[in-house]
């Protein structure tokens, strides 16, 4: 799975921002997004998915709240945080935040 394969289902009862956040979290957990990988800009992803920039902002904030990414102020990107020296995600921490 890659950022380009994120999809939203408007008929799904889950909010769109949560659908996006969940897919990004899965990519990080599965190792599809490596430590220090940059996520796309809010505008690019919003245009690609046909949603508002605010929806992407909320999705990125949700993934950050879960402790899976770190915002880089002024850079317009986010990077998965390497949890240990091997760059592996601490799944116990992720599941607690979820």
BELSULWO-V771799 format. One record per residue. RES is the residue in three letters. SS is DSSP state (a for helix, b for strand, c for the rest). Layout:
res = <RES/RES>
ss = <SS/SS>
This chain:
res = <UNK/UNK/UNK/UNK/UNK/UNK/UNK/UNK/UNK/UNK/UNK/UNK/UNK/UNK/UNK/UNK/UNK/UNK/UNK/UNK/UNK/UNK/UNK/UNK/UNK/UNK/UNK/UNK/UNK/UNK/UNK/UNK/UNK/UNK/UNK/UNK/UNK/UNK/UNK/UNK/UNK/UNK/UNK/UNK/UNK/UNK/UNK/UNK/UNK/UNK/UNK/UNK/UNK/UNK/UNK/UNK/UNK/UNK/UNK/UNK/UNK/UNK/UNK/UNK/UNK/UNK/UNK/UNK/UNK/UNK/UNK/UNK/UNK/UNK/UNK/UNK/UNK/UNK/UNK/UNK/UNK/UNK/UNK/UNK/UNK/UNK/UNK/UNK/UNK/UNK/UNK/UNK/UNK/UNK/UNK/UNK/UNK/UNK>
ss = <c/c/a/a/a/c/c/c/c/c/c/c/c/c/c/a/a/a/a/a/a/a/a/a/a/a/a/a/a/c/c/c/c/c/c/c/c/b/c/c/c/a/a/a/a/a/a/a/a/c/c/c/a/a/a/a/a/a/a/a/a/a/a/a/a/c/c/c/b/b/b/b/c/c/c/c/b/b/b/b/c/c/c/c/c/c/c/c/c/c/a/a/a/a/a/a/a/c>
